[in-house]
Amino acid sequence: MSAVGFVAMFAATITVGLTAGLFFAFAVAVMPGLARTDAATFVPAMQRINVAIVNPVFLVVFLGPLPMLVLGAARGPSRTWATAALVLYAVTVAITVAGNIPLNNALMKVPTDQGGAILEAGRAEFETRWNRLHLIRTVAVIVSFVCCLAALRSG
């Protein structure tokens, strides 16, 4: 095990853990809370969340694990666990890019000043599909985090 590999794996573990925590919080608190609102609250709230989350801190934490896990898998404490973490994290990112982000972008186009029927339709197109994809990526990132911990422990 190289020092560089260990540091990369350690940094990956922290950032994967932060992402897992964020996704878990959305799955168990944010989305269930918003589910209890009407479309006139839900749509603008999600639009604002989608704008706020695209910030440098989130982007570093969300995208940073990919190169760190590659390095961890190549030179880290446990190639098997690190590779498993990398694959699962890549699945998380792929679901986000191919599924959740396009749904977010579509929701951003829903006019919030046009009335109930348009808001209801926008929400209907978004909520169930987004939550289903989010559940899958949340499970993937949590298991990726567990693999990161196993990689560190085995080193």
N, C-alpha and C positions, 0 to 999 in steps of 0.2 A: 504494500500500500504506500502510495506516495503522499507527501504532505499536501501537494496541490489537489490530488484526488480527494483526500479527506476534507479539506477546506471546501471544495466544490460540493461535496456530498452534504456537508454540514449546512452550507448556505442554501442548497436545494431543499433540504429538510425544513428549514425555517420558512422559506417562501411557499413551498407546497403546503405546509401546515397553515400558513396565513390564508392561502386560497381556499383550503378545505374549510377553515372556520368561517370565512365569508360566505361560501356557498351553503354551508350548513345553516348559518343564520338566516339566509334567504329562504331556505327550504322549510325551516321550522317556525319562523317568526314573521319575516317580511311578507312573503307571499300569502300565508294564511291570514295575516292581518289585512292585507289588501283585498283578499277574497271576500271579506266581510263588508266591503264598501260597494257603493254603486259605481257604474261606469263613469259618471262625471267626476268621481274622485280617483278611481283606479287608473284611467288612461293618462291624465296629466301627471299623476304621481309617478307612474312608470316612465313617462317621458322625461321627467326631471331626474329620476334616478339614472336613466340611461345616459343623460348628458353628464351628470356629476361623476359617474364612475370612470369615465374616460379621462384620466388624469395621470400625471407622471408616476406617482407612487403606485397606483394600481397597475399600470402597465409594466413597471419594473418587477413588481411582485408576481404578476400573472405570467409574463413572458420570460422572466429571468430563469425559472427552473429548467427550461429546455436546454440551453447550453450548459448549465451547471450539471444537469443529469447526464448529458452526453459525456462530459468530462469525468463525472463520478463513475459512470459505467465503464469508461476506458481505463481510469487510473485510481478509482476509489477503493474503499474497503471491501466491498463485495460486489463483484460484477453482476452476479445473478440477480440479487435484490435491486441493485441500482438500475439494471436493464428493465426489470419488471416495473419499477417506479417510473422510468422514462416512458415505456409503452403506455402505461395507464395515464400518465400526465399528457402525453401526446393525444390520446383519445379525448381527454378533457378539453384540450385546446381545439381539436378538430370539431367536436360537437358544438363548442362555443362559436367558432368561426363559420361553420356550415349551417348551423341551426339557430342558435339563440340570437346571434347578431343580426341575421336577416329578419328574424321576427321583430327584434328591437327596431330595426330600420323601418320596417313596415308600420309599426305602431307610431313611430315618430311622424308619419305622414297623416295620421288621423287628426282632422281638425277638432280642436276642443271647444270651438265656439259655434258649432253647427247644430247642436242639440242631441237629445238622447238616443235616437235611433242610430245615428252615425257612430256615436261613442260605444253603444252596445255592440254594434257590428264589429268595430275595431277590437274591442275587448274579446269578443267571441273568437275572432281569427287568431288572437294572440295567446290568451291565458292558458288554455288546456295544453296546447302544443308546447309552449314555452316551459311550463311546469314539468311536462313529461321529459323533455330534453334535459332540463335542469336536474331532475332527480337522477338521471343516468350519469350526468357529468359529476354530480355531487358524490355519488357512490364511487365513481372512478378516481376522483381526486382524494377521497378519504383512504381508499385502498392504496393509492400511490404513496400517500403520507406514511402509512403503516410499512410499506416496502422501504421507504427512505429510512425509517427508524430501524428496521431490520438490517439494512445495509450498514448503518453506523454501528449498531450493536455487534455485528459479526466482525467488524474491523477491530 
